[in-house]
């Protein structure tokens, strides 16, 4: 049984790369968000810098990207909000079962985000444009939902694999 897990463990770098790419994107978006906000605020008070109408919608769009992508990142290291108040009082097997059930539900949510998010992006998003940027499709406003869904799915797949590996290796030791 250990041989199977050793072979599957070789794809761990794929999870690491996915995490690093998402983290890098979040960092770039945060820097862009800060720079655009500073530009916008400066434009209000400094007369030779134009006060651009596009900045508010761009900041909100970048924030929506960061919100869903960072939520996906939180799944991998299990830093998202979750109930653990009863974990010490419940049997370890029940807690493990509930963790697996939780991960399965989040994986289903990830699939829904990919499917429905993509449908929204190509239907509603592709039709509309930003008010202050009529040349830019609202596709980009809906696009972070399926992207985050893909990242969530990948990270949940890793978590579920780790659960199965932990269960099988502990049973194999007995």
C-alpha positions as CSV (number, residue, x, y, z in Angstrom):
1,X,0.0,0.0,0.0
2,X,2.9,2.4,0.8
3,X,4.2,2.0,-2.8
4,X,0.9,3.5,-4.2
5,X,1.2,6.5,-1.9
6,X,4.8,7.0,-2.8
7,X,4.0,7.1,-6.5
8,X,1.0,9.5,-5.9
9,X,3.1,11.7,-3.6
10,X,5.2,12.5,-6.7
11,X,2.5,14.9,-7.9
12,X,2.8,17.0,-4.7
13,X,4.8,19.6,-6.6
14,X,1.7,20.2,-8.7
15,X,-0.2,21.3,-5.6
16,X,2.8,23.4,-4.5
17,X,3.0,25.1,-7.9
18,X,-0.8,25.8,-7.9
19,X,-0.5,27.3,-4.4
20,X,2.5,29.5,-5.4
21,X,0.9,30.7,-8.6
22,X,-2.3,31.7,-6.7
23,X,-0.4,33.3,-3.9
24,X,1.7,35.3,-6.5
25,X,-1.4,36.4,-8.3
26,X,-2.9,37.6,-5.0
27,X,0.2,39.5,-4.2
28,X,0.3,41.2,-7.6
29,X,-3.4,42.1,-7.3
30,X,-2.9,43.5,-3.8
31,X,0.0,45.7,-5.1
32,X,-2.1,46.8,-8.1
33,X,-5.0,47.5,-5.8
34,X,-2.9,49.7,-3.5
35,X,-1.3,51.6,-6.4
36,X,-4.7,52.3,-8.1
37,X,-6.2,53.4,-4.7
38,X,-3.3,55.8,-4.1
39,X,-3.6,57.1,-7.6
40,X,-7.4,57.6,-7.1
41,X,-7.0,59.4,-3.8
42,X,-4.1,61.5,-5.0
43,X,-6.2,62.5,-8.0
44,X,-8.8,64.0,-5.7
45,X,-6.4,66.3,-4.0
46,X,-3.6,67.0,-6.4
47,X,-4.8,69.2,-9.3
48,X,-2.5,68.0,-12.0
49,X,-3.4,64.3,-11.5
50,X,-6.7,63.5,-13.2
51,X,-9.4,62.0,-11.0
52,X,-10.2,58.9,-13.0
53,X,-13.7,57.3,-12.8
54,X,-12.3,53.8,-13.7
55,X,-10.3,53.4,-10.5
56,X,-13.3,52.5,-8.2
57,X,-14.6,49.7,-10.4
58,X,-11.0,48.4,-11.0
59,X,-10.3,48.3,-7.3
60,X,-13.6,46.5,-6.6
61,X,-12.8,43.9,-9.4
62,X,-9.3,43.3,-8.1
63,X,-10.7,42.9,-4.6
64,X,-13.1,40.3,-5.8
65,X,-10.2,38.4,-7.3
66,X,-8.3,38.6,-4.1
67,X,-11.2,37.5,-2.0
68,X,-12.0,34.3,-3.8
69,X,-8.4,33.4,-4.6
70,X,-7.3,33.9,-1.0
71,X,-10.2,31.8,0.2
72,X,-9.0,29.0,-2.0
73,X,-5.5,29.4,-0.6
74,X,-6.9,29.1,2.9
75,X,-8.2,25.7,2.1
76,X,-4.8,24.2,1.5
77,X,-3.3,25.1,4.8
78,X,-6.7,24.8,6.6
79,X,-6.7,28.3,7.8
80,X,-10.3,29.1,6.8
81,X,-13.0,29.6,9.3
82,X,-14.2,26.3,10.7
83,X,-15.8,24.9,13.8
84,X,-13.4,23.1,16.0
85,X,-15.0,23.7,19.4
86,X,-16.1,20.1,19.8
87,X,-13.1,18.4,18.1
88,X,-11.4,17.6,21.5
89,X,-14.6,16.2,23.0
90,X,-15.6,14.0,20.0
91,X,-14.0,10.6,19.2
92,X,-11.1,11.0,16.8
93,X,-12.7,8.8,14.2
94,X,-15.8,10.9,14.1
95,X,-13.8,14.1,13.8
96,X,-11.8,12.5,10.9
97,X,-15.1,11.5,9.2
98,X,-16.6,14.9,9.6
99,X,-13.4,16.5,8.1
100,X,-13.7,14.2,5.1
101,X,-17.4,15.0,4.8
102,X,-16.6,18.7,5.0
103,X,-13.9,18.4,2.3
104,X,-16.3,16.5,0.0
105,X,-18.9,19.3,0.4
106,X,-16.3,22.0,-0.3
107,X,-15.2,20.0,-3.3
108,X,-18.8,20.0,-4.6
109,X,-18.9,23.7,-4.0
110,X,-15.7,24.1,-6.0
111,X,-17.2,22.2,-9.0
112,X,-20.3,24.4,-8.7
113,X,-18.1,27.5,-8.7
114,X,-16.3,26.3,-11.9
115,X,-19.4,25.3,-13.8
116,X,-21.8,28.1,-12.8
117,X,-19.0,30.7,-12.5
118,X,-17.9,30.0,-16.1
119,X,-21.5,30.1,-17.3
120,X,-22.0,33.5,-15.7
121,X,-18.7,34.8,-17.1
122,X,-19.4,33.8,-20.7
123,X,-23.1,34.8,-20.6
124,X,-23.8,37.7,-18.2
125,X,-20.2,38.9,-18.1
126,X,-19.6,38.8,-21.9
127,X,-22.7,40.9,-22.6
128,X,-22.0,43.8,-20.2
129,X,-19.2,46.3,-19.9
130,X,-18.0,48.4,-17.0
131,X,-19.7,51.8,-16.8
132,X,-16.4,53.8,-16.6
133,X,-14.5,51.5,-19.0
134,X,-16.9,50.6,-21.8
135,X,-14.1,48.9,-23.7
136,X,-13.7,46.3,-21.0
137,X,-16.0,43.3,-20.7
138,X,-17.6,42.3,-17.4
139,X,-16.4,38.8,-18.2
140,X,-13.3,39.8,-16.0
141,X,-15.6,40.5,-13.1
142,X,-17.0,37.0,-13.1
143,X,-13.8,35.2,-14.2
144,X,-12.3,34.8,-10.7
145,X,-15.1,32.5,-9.6
146,X,-14.2,29.6,-11.9
147,X,-10.5,30.2,-11.3
148,X,-10.9,30.0,-7.6
149,X,-13.1,26.9,-8.0
150,X,-10.3,25.2,-9.9
151,X,-7.8,26.1,-7.2
152,X,-10.3,24.9,-4.5
153,X,-10.8,21.6,-6.3
154,X,-7.1,21.0,-6.5
155,X,-6.5,21.8,-2.9
156,X,-9.4,19.7,-1.7
157,X,-8.2,16.8,-3.8
158,X,-4.9,17.1,-1.9
159,X,-6.6,17.2,1.5
160,X,-8.8,14.2,0.7
161,X,-5.8,12.3,-0.5
162,X,-4.0,13.1,2.7
163,X,-7.0,11.9,4.7
164,X,-7.1,8.6,2.8
165,X,-3.3,8.2,3.1
166,X,-3.5,8.8,6.8
167,X,-6.2,6.3,7.3
168,X,-4.6,3.6,5.2
169,X,-1.1,4.0,6.6
170,X,-2.4,3.9,10.2
171,X,-4.5,0.8,9.4
172,X,-1.5,-0.8,7.7
173,X,0.7,-0.3,10.9
174,X,-1.8,-2.2,13.1
